[in-house]
Amino acid sequence: MAKIRIPVLLNKGRIGIPLHKLGAIVKETEMFLRMLADDIELPGDRKQWLGMDFQSGSLGYNIEYIPPVEPNKAIQFATTFDDIRRGKPAPSVRSNTRYQYARIAEQLD
């Protein structure tokens, strides 16, 4: 079995992040991850994303999908996530999922 883990780094080189922005970023990110999990038919409860390994300074942490997944599903998730990040999503990714990814960026300075 494999784990899905996504590193996050916000406000690199800055001190702190306003809580209202942090809350909005987390909300939009979780919604995107749930939608992407639906798109690739990831098994398990799509609500089981966990923030962990928090770092001092800039806000850095990992997001991990708690249920173990088959290695091929973890690879599919990583590939699909990276394709969206690069602006080249697969046709199987819903337009609403792509839009949700953009909503995360709307919360950033």
Secondary structure, 3 states (H helix, E strand, C coil): CEEEEEEEEECCCCCCCCHHHHHHHHHHHHHHHHHHHHHCCCCCCCCCEEEEEEECCCEEEEEEEEEEECHHHHHHHHHHHHHHHCCCCCCCCCHHHHHHHHHHHHCCC
